[in-house]
Amino acid sequence: MAYDEELANKFRQAICNEDGISEKRMMGGVCFLKNGHMIGGADRSKDGQSRFMFRVGKDRHVAASKRPEAQPMMQGGRIMTGLFFVDAKTCDDAMLEEWLTVALEHASSLPSKT
């Protein structure tokens, strides 16, 4: 993930009141973690599209994929189950909050790594 500082700051602000949050350089960018588990990040695709990335987990993949703004993350020609991109242009504060809620619920359901 190429780093997009403006989107990263928006992501950071949206989760600033959460406990157990950390940041880590991953996938060419910055990702945010809760208790050591990735919840998402912000990136700029190779073609310049600014987008958020969310890790909602395999259990929530089908439900998340039904959302019109959801773009499944692809790597090596295959879908990365439970990981989605959402275009920053269409992701208002309410939508960001909805995606973050699901990502935080997933991370909170896992045993802490910290």
VOGU-784247 format. One line per 5 residues: number of its first residue (from 1); their letters; for each residue x, y, z of N, C-alpha, C. Coordinates in steps of 0.2 Angstrom, whole numbers. Layout:
BEGIN
NUM> A> X,Y,Z,X,Y,Z,X,Y,Z  ...
This chain:
BEGIN
1> MAYDE> 4,-6,0,0,0,0,4,6,0  4,10,-5,7,17,-5,4,21,1  8,25,4,6,29,9,2,35,7  -4,37,10,-8,43,9,-9,46,16  -5,51,17,-5,54,24,-11,58,25
6> ELANK> -15,61,21,-21,64,22,-26,59,24  -27,53,21,-32,48,22,-30,45,29  -23,44,30,-21,41,36,-23,45,42  -22,52,41,-24,56,47,-32,56,48  -36,55,43,-43,54,44,-45,48,47
11> FRQAI> -41,42,45,-42,36,49,-40,36,56  -34,40,57,-32,40,64,-36,44,68  -39,50,66,-44,54,70,-50,50,71  -52,45,67,-59,42,68,-58,36,73  -52,34,75,-51,29,80,-47,32,86
16> CNEDG> -46,38,86,-42,41,92,-44,40,99  -51,38,100,-53,37,106,-53,29,108  -51,25,104,-51,18,105,-45,16,109  -45,11,113,-39,9,117,-36,3,113  -30,2,114,-26,-3,111,-24,-2,104
21> ISEKR> -24,5,101,-23,6,94,-15,7,94  -12,5,88,-5,6,86,-5,7,79  1,9,76,2,10,69,8,6,67  8,3,61,14,-1,59,15,0,52  21,1,50,22,1,42,21,-6,40
26> MMGGV> 17,-7,35,15,-13,32,13,-12,25  14,-17,20,12,-17,14,14,-10,10  19,-7,12,21,-1,8,18,5,11  14,5,16,11,10,19,10,10,27  5,13,30,4,12,37,-3,9,38
31> CFLKN> -3,4,42,-9,1,44,-10,2,52  -16,2,54,-18,3,61,-20,-4,64  -19,-5,70,-20,-11,73,-23,-10,80  -27,-15,82,-30,-15,88,-28,-21,92  -25,-20,98,-22,-26,101,-18,-30,97
36> GHMIG> -14,-27,92,-10,-31,88,-13,-34,82  -19,-33,80,-23,-35,75,-25,-30,70  -23,-30,63,-24,-25,59,-32,-24,58  -33,-17,58,-40,-16,57,-41,-12,50  -35,-9,47,-36,-6,41,-30,-1,40
41> GADRS> -31,3,35,-27,8,33,-29,13,28  -25,17,25,-26,21,19,-21,20,14  -23,20,8,-18,20,3,-19,24,-3  -15,23,-8,-16,26,-15,-14,21,-19  -18,19,-24,-17,13,-28,-12,15,-34
46> KDGQS> -9,11,-38,-4,12,-43,-7,17,-48  -14,17,-49,-17,22,-53,-18,29,-50  -17,30,-44,-18,36,-40,-24,36,-36  -28,31,-36,-35,31,-32,-33,31,-25  -36,36,-21,-35,36,-14,-41,32,-11
51> RFMFR> -39,27,-6,-44,23,-4,-42,21,3  -48,19,7,-47,16,13,-47,8,13  -43,5,17,-43,-3,17,-46,-5,24  -50,-10,24,-53,-12,31,-52,-20,31  -50,-22,37,-50,-29,38,-56,-31,42
56> VGKDR> -61,-34,39,-67,-36,43,-68,-43,45  -63,-47,42,-63,-54,44,-67,-59,39  -65,-65,39,-68,-70,35,-75,-71,36  -77,-71,42,-84,-72,44,-89,-66,42  -86,-60,41,-90,-54,38,-89,-53,31
61> HVAAS> -85,-57,27,-84,-56,20,-90,-55,16  -94,-60,16,-100,-60,12,-105,-54,13  -106,-52,20,-110,-47,21,-107,-40,18  -100,-40,20,-97,-34,17,-97,-33,10  -96,-39,6,-95,-39,-1,-102,-36,-4
66> KRPEA> -108,-36,-1,-114,-34,-3,-115,-27,-3  -110,-23,0,-111,-16,1,-108,-13,-6  -112,-8,-9,-110,-6,-16,-103,-3,-16  -100,0,-11,-94,3,-11,-88,-2,-10  -90,-8,-8,-84,-13,-6,-81,-15,-12
71> QPMMQ> -74,-15,-12,-70,-18,-17,-65,-23,-14  -66,-29,-15,-62,-34,-12,-55,-33,-14  -50,-34,-9,-43,-33,-10,-41,-39,-14  -37,-38,-19,-34,-43,-23,-27,-43,-23  -24,-49,-22,-17,-50,-22,-15,-56,-26
76> GGRIM> -11,-55,-31,-8,-61,-35,-14,-64,-39  -19,-60,-41,-25,-63,-44,-30,-66,-40  -30,-66,-34,-35,-69,-30,-37,-64,-24  -44,-66,-22,-47,-61,-17,-44,-63,-10  -42,-58,-7,-40,-58,0,-46,-58,4
81> TGLFF> -49,-64,7,-55,-64,10,-55,-60,17  -60,-56,17,-61,-52,23,-57,-45,23  -54,-43,17,-51,-37,16,-54,-33,11  -56,-27,12,-59,-23,7,-56,-16,6  -56,-13,0,-55,-6,-1,-61,-2,-2
86> VDAKT> -61,4,0,-67,8,-1,-64,15,-3  -67,17,-9,-64,23,-12,-65,29,-8  -60,33,-6,-60,39,-2,-65,44,-4  -66,45,-10,-71,50,-13,-78,49,-11  -80,42,-10,-87,41,-9,-88,39,-1
91> CDDAM> -82,39,2,-82,37,9,-83,43,14  -89,45,16,-90,50,20,-89,48,27  -90,53,32,-88,51,39,-93,45,42  -99,45,40,-104,40,42,-102,33,39  -100,33,33,-98,27,30,-91,24,33
96> LEEWL> -86,29,34,-80,27,38,-82,24,44  -86,27,48,-88,25,55,-91,18,54  -95,16,49,-98,10,49,-93,4,47  -88,6,43,-83,1,41,-78,0,47  -77,5,50,-72,5,56,-76,1,62
101> TVALE> -82,1,63,-86,-2,68,-85,-10,67  -86,-12,60,-85,-19,59,-78,-21,59  -73,-17,57,-66,-19,58,-64,-20,65  -66,-15,69,-64,-15,76,-68,-21,80  -74,-23,78,-77,-29,81,-73,-35,79
106> HASSL> -71,-35,73,-67,-41,71,-60,-42,75  -57,-36,75,-50,-36,79,-51,-38,86  -57,-35,89,-58,-36,96,-60,-43,98  -63,-47,93,-65,-54,94,-59,-59,94  -53,-56,92,-47,-60,92,-43,-59,99
111> PSKT> -39,-65,101,-35,-64,107,-29,-59,106  -28,-55,111,-23,-49,110,-16,-52,109  -13,-48,104,-6,-50,103,-1,-45,107  -4,-40,110,0,-36,114,1,-37,121
